């Protein structure tokens, strides 16, 4: 590639200095997008174009994970940008740190292979440096490569509203794709603005990842049953079954009162079918806490979130691998506290957004070892090929 001087060369050098400063100032204590937001608030001279540029470059850098760690910063930054976006960028040319072939590589696989030719110490598997065994049939090199791709934004349209949502999206010239397998799942490029749409304000759709929609659809609830969403979080699974299963009743609990408050606001129209209670299942729960047992339990447990790291690539650098064991211990505590509240012949669906076998198949084997619990179905949802998250679910029945 021929790096000719460009009009904005000095501006681009200044931008590279700012990009480096932003990266070096981050310590992993908060999500990177929140850190960037706070930096941009402090520096109001950054225009919207500048903010987009800095965000794009910083996130590309973190997508490189732990690959080629011995190379200097400018080389790693250039390699990261090239792998994620390709060479057609003026800042990349200004950086002038990677002498790529004159032939532009159009696919990520081509770019990975080309970087491997240029840097003998490069290995795609090192992007995802954690050596825990992966779930399902995933291979570390393939999953690591998926970290270079920004997932799409996914929505779940509520039943009967697909035409209305499609019409408004088209009227506002917002490009979208309908999923071939899930007729109510639409997806968009990252950064799309949906909150101002009338269909959003009227709750005609919910932001929910494709894999999450599949896991939610797998919940074996029947009309008229009473289910417990024991770690409800944002409540996407509960909303999905409230939307699709007539007469279902849900008790939703979480250890965080603010989360429950937000969940209640999202489910106003289901007020008669939903109750919420603050409850920490990592502590001992009295057996008379609810007064009765449930037909089913949704245990969408706290986990590493490793199935979502293509959205939050900073975790490739800042995640502490020792936390996997900590999460497994938390998951065991939550399941141990939950199972006593399940009726005989009731169902438990265990869900994570993790790619680690320790949190998935190994946890399913542990749950199946509990008295009276039988594993009926399990599935790992590899979302990398669909530009969505990866998730796991396992369904049990209590004797």
ABEGO torsion letter per residue (X at the ends): XBBBBBAAAAAAAAAAAAAAAAAAABAGABBAAAAAAAAAAABAABBAAAAAAAAAAAAAAAAAEABGAABBAAAAAAAAAAAAAEABBAAAAAAGABBBBABBBABAAAAAAAAAAABAABBAAAABABABBBBEABBAAAAAAAAABBBBBBBBBBBGAAAAAAAAAAAAGBBBBBBAABAABBBBBBGBBAAABAAAAAGABBBBBAAAAAAAAABABBBGBBBBBABAEAGAAAAAAAAABBGBBBBBBBABAAAAAAAAAAAAAAAAABBBBBBBAABBBBAAAAGBBBABBBBBBBBAGAAAAAABAAAAAABBAAAAAAAAAAAAAAAAAAAAABBBGBBBBBBBABABAAABAAAAAAAAABBGBBBABBBBBBAAAAGBBBBBBBBBBBX
